[in-house]
Amino acid sequence: MKRATNFLSGILLGALVGASLVLIFTPASGRELQGRLRDRYDSLRLEINQAAAARRSELEEQLASLRTASKSDNA
């Protein structure tokens, strides 16, 4: 779990640094930049939610198989 937390923290930190650098070095207008950042944020959030849902599904399957194995061991 700590490994996943470190990974997600790294992604978040990288995104923040990247967004800051874009704000500093971009030749785009403020509104255009805000739109691009909002789009990127939304797509990143969607990817994270999809990855979390997939991982949750995997863990639920593992838990179900462990419960089944535990019940068969107790019987």
N, CA, C and O atoms as a printed pandas DataFrame, in Angstrom:
     atom_number atom_name residue_name chain_id  residue_number  x_coord  y_coord  z_coord
0              1         N          MET        A               1    0.820   -1.187    0.000
1              2        CA          MET        A               1    0.000    0.000    0.000
2              3         C          MET        A               1    0.866    1.254    0.000
3              4         O          MET        A               1    0.548    2.244   -0.660
4              5         N          LYS        A               2    1.961    1.198    0.747
5              6        CA          LYS        A               2    2.849    2.358    0.810
6              7         C          LYS        A               2    3.451    2.645   -0.563
7              8         O          LYS        A               2    3.661    3.801   -0.931
8              9         N          ARG        A               3    3.722    1.596   -1.304
9             10        CA          ARG        A               3    4.305    1.760   -2.638
10            11         C          ARG        A               3    3.329    2.491   -3.562
11            12         O          ARG        A               3    3.726    3.373   -4.322
12            13         N          ALA        A               4    2.060    2.118   -3.489
13            14        CA          ALA        A               4    1.042    2.780   -4.309
14            15         C          ALA        A               4    0.871    4.235   -3.887
15            16         O          ALA        A               4    0.716    5.116   -4.734
16            17         N          THR        A               5    0.900    4.488   -2.585
17            18        CA          THR        A               5    0.774    5.853   -2.084
18            19         C          THR        A               5    1.944    6.704   -2.557
19            20         O          THR        A               5    1.755    7.847   -2.973
20            21         N          ASN        A               6    3.143    6.154   -2.493
21            22        CA          ASN        A               6    4.315    6.890   -2.974
22            23         C          ASN        A               6    4.200    7.166   -4.466
23            24         O          ASN        A               6    4.551    8.251   -4.929
24            25         N          PHE        A               7    3.712    6.191   -5.215
25            26        CA          PHE        A               7    3.557    6.357   -6.654
26            27         C          PHE        A               7    2.557    7.469   -6.953
27            28         O          PHE        A               7    2.832    8.345   -7.773
28            29         N          LEU        A               8    1.403    7.441   -6.299
29            30        CA          LEU        A               8    0.388    8.470   -6.526
30            31         C          LEU        A               8    0.873    9.848   -6.064
31            32         O          LEU        A               8    0.551   10.860   -6.685
32            33         N          SER        A               9    1.633    9.885   -4.994
33            34        CA          SER        A               9    2.213   11.158   -4.537
34            35         C          SER        A               9    3.180   11.699   -5.581
35            36         O          SER        A               9    3.212   12.901   -5.847
36            37         N          GLY        A              10    3.958   10.815   -6.161
37            38        CA          GLY        A              10    4.890   11.230   -7.216
38            39         C          GLY        A              10    4.173   11.768   -8.435
39            40         O          GLY        A              10    4.600   12.757   -9.031
40            41         N          ILE        A              11    3.078   11.113   -8.807
41            42        CA          ILE        A              11    2.287   11.591   -9.943
42            43         C          ILE        A              11    1.731   12.976   -9.653
43            44         O          ILE        A              11    1.804   13.874  -10.492
44            45         N          LEU        A              12    1.179   13.140   -8.468
45            46        CA          LEU        A              12    0.605   14.431   -8.094
46            47         C          LEU        A              12    1.663   15.526   -8.072
47            48         O          LEU        A              12    1.437   16.620   -8.589
48            49         N          LEU        A              13    2.799   15.241   -7.485
49            50        CA          LEU        A              13    3.882   16.224   -7.428
50            51         C          LEU        A              13    4.370   16.560   -8.834
51            52         O          LEU        A              13    4.604   17.728   -9.146
52            53         N          GLY        A              14    4.522   15.559   -9.670
53            54        CA          GLY        A              14    4.942   15.793  -11.049
54            55         C          GLY        A              14    3.945   16.636  -11.816
55            56         O          GLY        A              14    4.327   17.508  -12.597
56            57         N          ALA        A              15    2.669   16.376  -11.593
57            58        CA          ALA        A              15    1.633   17.163  -12.260
58            59         C          ALA        A              15    1.679   18.624  -11.810
59            60         O          ALA        A              15    1.535   19.538  -12.622
60            61         N          LEU        A              16    1.880   18.831  -10.523
61            62        CA          LEU        A              16    1.956   20.203  -10.012
62            63         C          LEU        A              16    3.165   20.951  -10.559
63            64         O          LEU        A              16    3.065   22.118  -10.939
64            65         N          VAL        A              17    4.303   20.274  -10.595
65            66        CA          VAL        A              17    5.516   20.902  -11.135
66            67         C          VAL        A              17    5.324   21.189  -12.617
67            68         O          VAL        A              17    5.672   22.270  -13.093
68            69         N          GLY        A              18    4.771   20.228  -13.346
69            70        CA          GLY        A              18    4.527   20.423  -14.772
70            71         C          GLY        A              18    3.578   21.575  -15.035
71            72         O          GLY        A              18    3.816   22.388  -15.928
72            73         N          ALA        A              19    2.508   21.649  -14.268
73            74        CA          ALA        A              19    1.546   22.741  -14.448
74            75         C          ALA        A              19    2.196   24.090  -14.146
75            76         O          ALA        A              19    1.937   25.078  -14.833
76            77         N          SER        A              20    3.026   24.127  -13.134
77            78        CA          SER        A              20    3.724   25.378  -12.799
78            79         C          SER        A              20    4.651   25.810  -13.931
79            80         O          SER        A              20    4.700   26.988  -14.285
80            81         N          LEU        A              21    5.381   24.858  -14.493
81            82        CA          LEU        A              21    6.287   25.187  -15.593
82            83         C          LEU        A              21    5.521   25.655  -16.827
83            84         O          LEU        A              21    5.968   26.552  -17.541
84            85         N          VAL        A              22    4.377   25.045  -17.068
85            86        CA          VAL        A              22    3.548   25.480  -18.200
86            87         C          VAL        A              22    3.106   26.918  -17.988
87            88         O          VAL        A              22    3.159   27.727  -18.914
88            89         N          LEU        A              23    2.677   27.239  -16.794
89            90        CA          LEU        A              23    2.234   28.609  -16.512
90            91         C          LEU        A              23    3.359   29.611  -16.719
91            92         O          LEU        A              23    3.121   30.726  -17.185
92            93         N          ILE        A              24    4.564   29.227  -16.380
93            94        CA          ILE        A              24    5.703   30.142  -16.495
94            95         C          ILE        A              24    6.149   30.321  -17.940
95            96         O          ILE        A              24    6.452   31.438  -18.360
96            97         N          PHE        A              25    6.193   29.236  -18.704
97            98        CA          PHE        A              25    6.831   29.286  -20.019
98            99         C          PHE        A              25    5.880   29.277  -21.216
99           100         O          PHE        A              25    6.355   29.262  -22.352
100          101         N          THR        A              26    4.598   29.284  -21.022
101          102        CA          THR        A              26    3.682   29.190  -22.147
102          103         C          THR        A              26    3.460   30.533  -22.831
103          104         O          THR        A              26    3.401   31.570  -22.170
104          105         N          PRO        A              27    3.337   30.512  -24.154
105          106        CA          PRO        A              27    3.027   31.745  -24.865
106          107         C          PRO        A              27    1.518   31.933  -25.053
107          108         O          PRO        A              27    1.100   32.920  -25.658
108          109         N          ALA        A              28    0.696   31.015  -24.551
109          110        CA          ALA        A              28   -0.752   31.079  -24.740
110          111         C          ALA        A              28   -1.377   32.114  -23.809
111          112         O          ALA        A              28   -0.788   32.520  -22.806
112          113         N          SER        A              29   -2.586   32.523  -24.174
113          114        CA          SER        A              29   -3.308   33.478  -23.330
114          115         C          SER        A              29   -3.784   32.781  -22.061
115          116         O          SER        A              29   -3.805   31.552  -21.987
116          117         N          GLY        A              30   -4.155   33.554  -21.093
117          118        CA          GLY        A              30   -4.593   33.013  -19.811
118          119         C          GLY        A              30   -5.820   32.124  -19.919
119          120         O          GLY        A              30   -5.854   31.038  -19.341
120          121         N          ARG        A              31   -6.825   32.575  -20.654
121          122        CA          ARG        A              31   -8.055   31.788  -20.793
122          123         C          ARG        A              31   -7.797   30.501  -21.565
123          124         O          ARG        A              31   -8.323   29.445  -21.214
124          125         N          GLU        A              32   -7.003   30.590  -22.595
125          126        CA          GLU        A              32   -6.673   29.399  -23.384
126          127         C          GLU        A              32   -5.909   28.395  -22.529
127          128         O          GLU        A              32   -6.170   27.193  -22.580
128          129         N          LEU        A              33   -4.980   28.893  -21.760
129          130        CA          LEU        A              33   -4.198   28.034  -20.879
130          131         C          LEU        A              33   -5.083   27.392  -19.814
131          132         O          LEU        A              33   -4.940   26.205  -19.519
132          133         N          GLN        A              34   -5.990   28.166  -19.244
133          134        CA          GLN        A              34   -6.902   27.616  -18.243
134          135         C          GLN        A              34   -7.735   26.486  -18.841
135          136         O          GLN        A              34   -7.959   25.465  -18.191
136          137         N          GLY        A              35   -8.187   26.666  -20.058
137          138        CA          GLY        A              35   -8.970   25.622  -20.723
138          139         C          GLY        A              35   -8.164   24.358  -20.930
139          140         O          GLY        A              35   -8.650   23.252  -20.693
140          141         N          ARG        A              36   -6.925   24.528  -21.376
141          142        CA          ARG        A              36   -6.054   23.359  -21.578
142          143         C          ARG        A              36   -5.778   22.643  -20.261
143          144         O          ARG        A              36   -5.839   21.415  -20.189
144          145         N          LEU        A              37   -5.477   23.414  -19.222
145          146        CA          LEU        A              37   -5.199   22.813  -17.919
146          147         C          LEU        A              37   -6.435   22.092  -17.371
147          148         O          LEU        A              37   -6.329   21.005  -16.802
148          149         N          ARG        A              38   -7.597   22.705  -17.548
149          150        CA          ARG        A              38   -8.830   22.079  -17.071
150          151         C          ARG        A              38   -9.081   20.761  -17.812
151          152         O          ARG        A              38   -9.467   19.764  -17.201
152          153         N          ASP        A              39   -8.861   20.761  -19.128
153          154        CA          ASP        A              39   -9.036   19.539  -19.907
154          155         C          ASP        A              39   -8.058   18.456  -19.453
155          156         O          ASP        A              39   -8.436   17.295  -19.296
156          157         N          ARG        A              40   -6.815   18.840  -19.246
157          158        CA          ARG        A              40   -5.807   17.870  -18.812
158          159         C          ARG        A              40   -6.128   17.336  -17.421
159          160         O          ARG        A              40   -5.977   16.143  -17.158
160          161         N          TYR        A              41   -6.566   18.214  -16.542
161          162        CA          TYR        A              41   -6.940   17.802  -15.190
162          163         C          TYR        A              41   -8.103   16.804  -15.238
163          164         O          TYR        A              41   -8.087   15.784  -14.550
164          165         N          ASP        A              42   -9.106   17.115  -16.059
165          166        CA          ASP        A              42  -10.260   16.220  -16.167
166          167         C          ASP        A              42   -9.863   14.857  -16.716
167          168         O          ASP        A              42  -10.339   13.835  -16.223
168          169         N          SER        A              43   -9.004   14.825  -17.724
169          170        CA          SER        A              43   -8.580   13.539  -18.288
170          171         C          SER        A              43   -7.717   12.764  -17.285
171          172         O          SER        A              43   -7.828   11.542  -17.186
172          173         N          LEU        A              44   -6.879   13.457  -16.559
173          174        CA          LEU        A              44   -6.049   12.802  -15.546
174          175         C          LEU        A              44   -6.917   12.239  -14.429
175          176         O          LEU        A              44   -6.687   11.122  -13.965
176          177         N          ARG        A              45   -7.900   12.997  -14.000
177          178        CA          ARG        A              45   -8.812   12.539  -12.959
178          179         C          ARG        A              45   -9.597   11.308  -13.419
179          180         O          ARG        A              45   -9.812   10.379  -12.641
180          181         N          LEU        A              46  -10.023   11.305  -14.680
181          182        CA          LEU        A              46  -10.739   10.162  -15.234
182          183         C          LEU        A              46   -9.843    8.925  -15.258
183          184         O          LEU        A              46  -10.281    7.834  -14.892
184          185         N          GLU        A              47   -8.591    9.089  -15.688
185          186        CA          GLU        A              47   -7.649    7.969  -15.713
186          187         C          GLU        A              47   -7.411    7.414  -14.310
187          188         O          GLU        A              47   -7.364    6.198  -14.124
188          189         N          ILE        A              48   -7.264    8.286  -13.336
189          190        CA          ILE        A              48   -7.039    7.851  -11.960
190          191         C          ILE        A              48   -8.257    7.099  -11.437
191          192         O          ILE        A              48   -8.113    6.058  -10.796
192          193         N          ASN        A              49   -9.453    7.616  -11.705
193          194        CA          ASN        A              49  -10.669    6.933  -11.256
194          195         C          ASN        A              49  -10.813    5.567  -11.907
195          196         O          ASN        A              49  -11.236    4.612  -11.255
196          197         N          GLN        A              50  -10.466    5.463  -13.183
197          198        CA          GLN        A              50  -10.546    4.176  -13.873
198          199         C          GLN        A              50   -9.539    3.191  -13.297
199          200         O          GLN        A              50   -9.859    2.019  -13.098
200          201         N          ALA        A              51   -8.328    3.657  -13.030
201          202        CA          ALA        A              51   -7.305    2.782  -12.445
202          203         C          ALA        A              51   -7.716    2.332  -11.047
203          204         O          ALA        A              51   -7.501    1.178  -10.675
204          205         N          ALA        A              52   -8.300    3.231  -10.280
205          206        CA          ALA        A              52   -8.749    2.882   -8.930
206          207         C          ALA        A              52   -9.884    1.862   -8.988
207          208         O          ALA        A              52   -9.919    0.929   -8.187
208          209         N          ALA        A              53  -10.801    2.032   -9.922
209          210        CA          ALA        A              53  -11.914    1.085  -10.052
210          211         C          ALA        A              53  -11.404   -0.292  -10.476
211          212         O          ALA        A              53  -11.881   -1.312   -9.980
212          213         N          ALA        A              54  -10.446   -0.320  -11.385
213          214        CA          ALA        A              54   -9.885   -1.596  -11.821
214          215         C          ALA        A              54   -9.172   -2.289  -10.667
215          216         O          ALA        A              54   -9.328   -3.495  -10.474
216          217         N          ARG        A              55   -8.401   -1.544   -9.911
217          218        CA          ARG        A              55   -7.688   -2.124   -8.770
218          219         C          ARG        A              55   -8.667   -2.610   -7.706
219          220         O          ARG        A              55   -8.473   -3.672   -7.114
220          221         N          ARG        A              56   -9.707   -1.837   -7.467
221          222        CA          ARG        A              56  -10.714   -2.248   -6.492
222          223         C          ARG        A              56  -11.361   -3.559   -6.910
223          224         O          ARG        A              56  -11.578   -4.447   -6.085
224          225         N          SER        A              57  -11.667   -3.674   -8.196
225          226        CA          SER        A              57  -12.263   -4.903   -8.714
226          227         C          SER        A              57  -11.328   -6.091   -8.509
227          228         O          SER        A              57  -11.762   -7.168   -8.098
228          229         N          GLU        A              58  -10.051   -5.892   -8.795
229          230        CA          GLU        A              58   -9.065   -6.962   -8.590
230          231         C          GLU        A              58   -9.013   -7.385   -7.122
231          232         O          GLU        A              58   -8.997   -8.577   -6.814
232          233         N          LEU        A              59   -8.987   -6.413   -6.231
233          234        CA          LEU        A              59   -8.913   -6.713   -4.801
234          235         C          LEU        A              59  -10.177   -7.401   -4.302
235          236         O          LEU        A              59  -10.108   -8.291   -3.454
236          237         N          GLU        A              60  -11.329   -6.994   -4.822
237          238        CA          GLU        A              60  -12.578   -7.647   -4.428
238          239         C          GLU        A              60  -12.596   -9.104   -4.885
239          240         O          GLU        A              60  -13.071   -9.979   -4.161
240          241         N          GLU        A              61  -12.078   -9.364   -6.092
241          242        CA          GLU        A              61  -11.995  -10.739   -6.583
242          243         C          GLU        A              61  -11.057  -11.570   -5.707
243          244         O          GLU        A              61  -11.357  -12.718   -5.377
244          245         N          GLN        A              62   -9.930  -10.986   -5.338
245          246        CA          GLN        A              62   -8.991  -11.702   -4.474
246          247         C          GLN        A              62   -9.616  -11.991   -3.111
247          248         O          GLN        A              62   -9.442  -13.079   -2.562
248          249         N          LEU        A              63  -10.332  -11.031   -2.576
249          250        CA          LEU        A              63  -10.991  -11.220   -1.283
250          251         C          LEU        A              63  -12.043  -12.323   -1.378
251          252         O          LEU        A              63  -12.143  -13.161   -0.482
252          253         N          ALA        A              64  -12.812  -12.330   -2.438
253          254        CA          ALA        A              64  -13.835  -13.361   -2.614
254          255         C          ALA        A              64  -13.197  -14.743   -2.706
255          256         O          ALA        A              64  -13.707  -15.704   -2.130
256          257         N          SER        A              65  -12.087  -14.844   -3.428
257          258        CA          SER        A              65  -11.425  -16.149   -3.547
258          259         C          SER        A              65  -10.821  -16.582   -2.204
259          260         O          SER        A              65  -10.823  -17.769   -1.878
260          261         N          LEU        A              66  -10.309  -15.633   -1.435
261          262        CA          LEU        A              66   -9.780  -15.969   -0.105
262          263         C          LEU        A              66  -10.896  -16.415    0.836
263          264         O          LEU        A              66  -10.720  -17.345    1.623
264          265         N          ARG        A              67  -12.026  -15.756    0.751
265          266        CA          ARG        A              67  -13.163  -16.154    1.593
266          267         C          ARG        A              67  -13.641  -17.553    1.223
267          268         O          ARG        A              67  -13.951  -18.359    2.100
268          269         N          THR        A              68  -13.700  -17.840   -0.073
269          270        CA          THR        A              68  -14.110  -19.153   -0.530
270          271         C          THR        A              68  -13.134  -20.217   -0.068
271          272         O          THR        A              68  -13.543  -21.289    0.377
272          273         N          ALA        A              69  -11.842  -19.923   -0.171
273          274        CA          ALA        A              69  -10.832  -20.869    0.269
274          275         C          ALA        A              69  -10.901  -21.078    1.782
275          276         O          ALA        A              69  -10.715  -22.195    2.264
276          277         N          SER        A              70  -11.165  -20.023    2.518
277          278        CA          SER        A              70  -11.258  -20.112    3.974
278          279         C          SER        A              70  -12.465  -20.963    4.382
279          280         O          SER        A              70  -12.373  -21.765    5.311
280          281         N          LYS        A              71  -13.583  -20.791    3.696
281          282        CA          LYS        A              71  -14.772  -21.585    4.011
282          283         C          LYS        A              71  -14.558  -23.053    3.702
283          284         O          LYS        A              71  -15.020  -23.914    4.450
284          285         N          SER        A              72  -13.857  -23.356    2.601
285          286        CA          SER        A              72  -13.618  -24.752    2.256
286          287         C          SER        A              72  -12.603  -25.397    3.212
287          288         O          SER        A              72  -12.659  -26.603    3.453
288          289         N          ASP        A              73  -11.683  -24.599    3.751
289          290        CA          ASP        A              73  -10.723  -25.121    4.730
290          291         C          ASP        A              73  -11.410  -25.424    6.059
291          292         O          ASP        A              73  -11.054  -26.387    6.739
292          293         N          ASN        A              74  -12.387  -24.608    6.428
293          294        CA          ASN        A              74  -13.098  -24.784    7.692
294          295         C          ASN        A              74  -14.113  -25.924    7.638
295          296         O          ASN        A              74  -14.483  -26.473    8.676
296          297         N          ALA        A              75  -14.554  -26.273    6.464
297          298        CA          ALA        A              75  -15.576  -27.321    6.335
298          299         C          ALA        A              75  -15.005  -28.718    6.470
299          300         O          ALA        A              75  -15.745  -29.698    6.384
